[in-house]
Amino acid sequence: MKALVAHEYGPASQLTVEEVPDPEPGLGQVLVAIEAAALNPLDLRLVTGAARDFQELEFPYIPGMDGAGTIAAVGPGVSRFVGGEEVFGFFGATPGTIAELALIDDGPYLAARPGELHAVRAAAIPESGLTATSLLRAAGLQAGSTALVIGATGGIGMFLVQLAARD
């Protein structure tokens, strides 16, 4: 399969598109044929080494934590999904969505994609949406509360505004 690969920490310009072995789903994993992926600031910080204190990378490294596509295969122990289903998710524990295929653990960060939700839009949801949800829970906002969202036009802020207004 083709993937965007980093062989060491460095600028984004050092990334190359390469042919790499297809990943195989292990116990509790799902293999997704990626139709769309999103890159976030953290992805760039990881590749450049700016977030090395937060997360050390193993090279070669395929960036990308958000993705949407179709299930290509499921590993042992997966009963929630079958091949051919449209899904989207946060691949943070198993990054590598800037590729034709990516692995994700079957769990709360993988969801069925409604038919009306295009893969490109679905791929933009996971990391920003999950971060916004976590922030609202940590803030303990109650119904009727007022909140100021700085950066409401960014990915996380966009979700914060919508989720806070919903409550």
C-alpha positions in Angstrom: 0.0 0.0 0.0 1.0 3.6 -0.4 1.6 5.8 2.7 3.1 9.1 3.8 6.2 8.1 5.8 8.7 9.9 8.1 12.0 8.1 8.7 13.2 10.5 11.4 12.2 13.7 13.2 12.3 16.7 10.9 10.3 19.2 8.8 7.2 18.1 6.9 9.2 18.4 3.7 11.1 15.2 4.7 7.9 13.1 4.4 7.8 10.8 1.4 5.1 8.7 -0.2 6.3 5.1 -0.2 5.1 1.6 -0.8 4.9 -0.1 2.6 3.6 -3.5 3.7 -0.2 -3.8 4.3 -1.0 -3.9 8.0 -2.7 -7.0 9.4 -5.4 -6.7 12.0 -4.5 -8.4 15.3 -6.7 -9.3 18.3 -9.5 -6.7 18.7 -8.4 -4.6 15.7 -10.1 -3.4 12.6 -8.4 -2.7 9.2 -9.9 0.3 7.5 -9.5 1.1 3.8 -9.0 4.9 4.2 -11.1 7.1 2.0 -10.3 10.4 3.8 -8.0 11.5 6.6 -7.4 14.7 8.5 -4.2 16.1 9.9 -4.1 18.2 13.0 -1.4 20.4 14.6 -0.4 17.5 16.8 0.4 15.4 13.8 2.9 18.0 12.6 4.3 18.5 16.1 4.9 14.7 16.4 6.7 14.4 13.1 9.0 17.4 13.7 9.9 16.2 17.2 8.3 19.2 18.9 6.1 16.9 20.9 8.8 14.3 21.6 8.5 14.8 25.4 4.8 14.0 25.1 5.1 11.0 22.7 8.2 9.4 21.3 7.8 8.0 17.8 9.0 4.8 16.4 10.3 5.1 12.8 9.3 4.6 10.1 6.2 6.5 11.1 3.0 7.1 9.2 1.2 10.2 10.5 -2.5 10.7 10.8 -4.9 10.1 13.7 -8.3 10.9 12.1 -9.8 8.8 9.3 -12.9 7.5 7.6 -13.3 4.7 5.2 -14.6 1.1 4.8 -13.7 -1.9 6.9 -11.4 -4.1 4.8 -10.9 -6.8 7.5 -11.5 -7.5 11.2 -9.2 -9.3 13.6 -10.0 -12.0 16.1 -12.4 -10.9 18.8 -14.1 -8.2 16.7 -17.9 -8.8 16.5 -19.2 -5.3 16.3 -18.2 -4.7 12.7 -17.9 -6.7 9.5 -16.1 -6.1 6.2 -17.6 -3.4 4.0 -19.1 -1.2 6.7 -18.4 2.5 6.5 -16.7 3.8 9.6 -14.8 6.8 11.0 -12.6 7.1 14.1 -9.8 8.4 16.1 -6.7 6.3 15.4 -4.6 7.9 18.1 -3.4 4.6 19.6 -2.6 3.2 16.2 -1.8 6.3 14.0 -1.2 6.0 10.3 -4.3 7.3 8.5 -2.3 9.0 5.8 -2.2 5.7 4.0 -4.4 3.4 1.9 -5.0 1.2 4.9 -4.9 1.8 8.7 -5.5 -0.2 11.8 -7.7 0.9 14.7 -8.6 -0.9 17.9 -12.3 -1.9 18.1 -13.6 0.3 20.9 -15.2 3.7 21.7 -13.1 5.6 19.2 -14.4 3.7 16.1 -18.0 4.4 15.0 -20.3 3.4 12.1 -20.6 6.2 9.6 -24.1 7.3 8.8 -24.7 7.0 5.0 -25.4 10.8 4.7 -22.1 11.7 6.3 -19.4 11.9 3.6 -16.0 10.4 4.4 -14.3 13.8 4.0 -16.5 15.4 6.6 -16.4 12.4 8.9 -12.5 12.4 8.9 -12.6 15.9 10.3 -14.6 15.0 13.4 -12.7 12.6 15.7 -9.7 14.4 17.3 -11.3 17.8 17.5 -14.7 16.5 18.5 -13.3 14.2 21.2 -11.1 17.0 22.6 -14.1 19.4 22.8 -16.2 16.8 24.5 -13.4 16.1 27.1 -13.0 19.9 27.7 -16.7 20.4 28.3 -16.8 17.4 30.7 -13.7 18.7 32.6 -15.2 22.2 32.9 -18.4 20.7 34.4 -20.7 23.0 32.5 -24.3 22.7 33.5 -27.4 23.4 31.4 -28.0 27.1 31.4 -24.3 28.0 32.1 -22.4 30.6 30.1 -19.1 29.8 28.4 -16.6 31.9 26.5 -14.9 30.0 23.7 -11.7 31.6 22.6 -10.8 30.3 19.1 -14.3 29.3 18.1 -13.4 29.2 14.5 -10.8 26.4 14.9 -11.5 22.7 14.9 -11.9 22.2 18.7 -13.6 25.6 19.2 -16.2 24.9 16.5 -17.2 21.7 18.3 -17.1 23.4 21.7 -19.7 26.0 20.6 -22.0 23.4 19.1 -21.8 21.0 22.1 -22.1 23.8 24.7 -25.2 25.2 22.9 -26.7 21.7 22.8 -26.5 21.3 26.5 
